[in-house]
Amino acid sequence: MREYPKRVKRLIREYASQAYEAELGLALADLEQQFAIWRSGQIGAGELSDRIYAFTRGPARELWGRYNANIDDMQVAHAIVVGILPRDAIPAELLGALQPIIAFYEQG
C-alpha cells in the first residue's frame, strides 16, 4: 500500500472493511441458496455439508486472503469500480487519494 496521510489510511481501512462485508454477503447469499435446496429435499445433509465445506475452502477463503493482504487501497479502488462500494458514498478525500488506482481498474 502506498503512503497516505493518517486520515486517508483510516478511511481506507474503514471502506476495505465495508467492501469485505459486502462481498462476503454476496457470497453467503449464494450459500444460502444451497440451504434452500436442502430444505426443499433436493439434496441431503451430506451434500449440503460438502457445499458448505467448498464455500469455506473457496469463496470465503479467497475473500479473506484478498482483504487481509495489506493492499487495502487496491481492494477499495476495485470495490468502487465494480460497484461494491457506491462511488457517491465515498468521501472526496479518499476518491482523490485512490484516483490513480481507480483509473487503473477502469482501464482494465
BELMOLIN-V75999 format. One record per backbone hydrogen bond with DSSP energy under -1.0 kcal/mol. NH is the residue of the N-H (numbers start at 0). CO is the residue of the C=O. Records with the same first field share a line. If there is no record, write none. Layout:
NH->CO, CO
This chain:
8->4
9->5
10->6
11->7
12->8
13->9
14->10
15->11
16->12
17->13
18->14
19->15
20->16
21->17
22->18
23->19
24->20
25->21
26->22
27->23
28->24
29->25
30->26
31->27
32->28
34->30
35->31
36->32
37->33
38->34
39->35
40->37
41->36
47->43
48->44
49->45
50->46
51->47
52->48
53->49
54->50
55->51
56->52
57->53
59->54
61->57
62->58
63->59
64->60
65->61
66->62
74->70
75->71
76->72
77->73
78->74
79->75
80->76
81->77
83->78
84->78
88->85
89->86
94->90
95->91
96->92
97->93
101->97
102->98
103->99
104->100
105->101
106->102
107->103
